[in-house]
């Protein structure tokens, strides 16, 4: 158990499986109470019960679709009724493109549903949780980013657009939160072996997977207030060393989305 996290409350979206499930158990083991949010009630309740049994932590399952405003508001109200506050919000829920095709061949409705799951699915929990954090002058928001947040490619266009939009949401959120004691971060977890990642053709021959324990350790450090100087920035479990992050303060627009100039005389602003 971590003394810094004991008594804190985490709300994790997409908590019933994959990275969200790893985070729920890892943070609970460090002393946090954990509320898990996901769309499928039965699977979510089973996951939270398993976390409670394994860690002895208080858990709560609140079923909701993160793109449904009324459902998110109701779920967060239930969490606040049970735990009183939220110290850490993890925006983890989100869909992946079902078809690996170029963007012009994608089904528009399916494509938009993926984008919406990341951007609207990040905004609504923020809208419901952050005001309470600001009122308490403390809190942290972590949104799960991706390497595909930072570049475009031939495949997974909706996922890439959604994750990129979520990164910009984090930066604008952090800018608005200046001086409030609340901080926001983007965290790319690397490539953790999950049902989603193993279904992607780009990972079909992969043998080197990110250890989910490393993702948990980085999120736990954020929750403990050890990385507040990185608020509004992009962190990557697969590449960043935690001790280096703790001792480094970024300058300028490092680790934020910017247009790269074509040369010294390029008039496009980058800051």
C-alpha positions, 0 to 999 in steps of 0.5 A: 500500500502507498501512503500517498494513495491511501484514502484516495478515490479513482474513477476508471472508465472501461474498467471491466477488461484490458488496461482499465482492469489492470489499473483498477486492481493495481491502484486498489492494491496501492490503497485507493478506493476504485469505482469502475465504469463500463457499458456491460453491467455483469462483466463490470460487477464481476471485475470490481468484485474480483478487485475487491477480493484480491486487494481488500479495497473498496470498489464500486461498479457503475454501468454507463456508456461514456458517450451518453451524457445522462448516463455519465452524470448519473454514474458520477453522482453514484460514485460521489454518493458512495465515496464523497469525491474523486481524486483521480479520473482515468479516461480509458474507455474507447473503441477501435476501428473494426475494419482495417481499411483506408479512411475512404473505405470506412463505414462513416457511422462506425468511423464516427462512433469510434471517434466519439467514444474517445472525444465525447467519451473523454469530455463527459466524464471530465465535465462531470468530475472536474468541477468537484476537483476544482472545488476541492483544489486537488485532483488529476485526470489521466487520458489514455493516449496512443502512439497513433495520437501523434501521427497519421497512418493508412489504417485505424484512422478513426482511432487515430483521430479520436486519440489525437482529439483527446490529446488536444482536450487534455492540453486545453483542460490543463490550460484552463486548470492553471492555478486550481491544484488540478492537473491533466495528463496524456499517457500512452500505455505502450502495447499491452497484450489485450483483446483489442491489441491482439486483434490488430494486424500491426501486432500479429507478430509482436513478441515484446509487450508492455508490462501492465505493471509499468502502466500502473506504476506511472498512473500511480505516480501521477495520482501521488502528485509526483509528476504534476510538472508534466500536466498538459503533456504526453507521457509514454510508458514504453519509453519514459523512465519514471525516475527521469520524469520525476526529476525533469521539468519540461520546457516550452511546448515539449510533449504537446501537439504542434505543427513542425515547421519546414525550416527556420523561415517557416512562418507557421507558429509552433508555440 
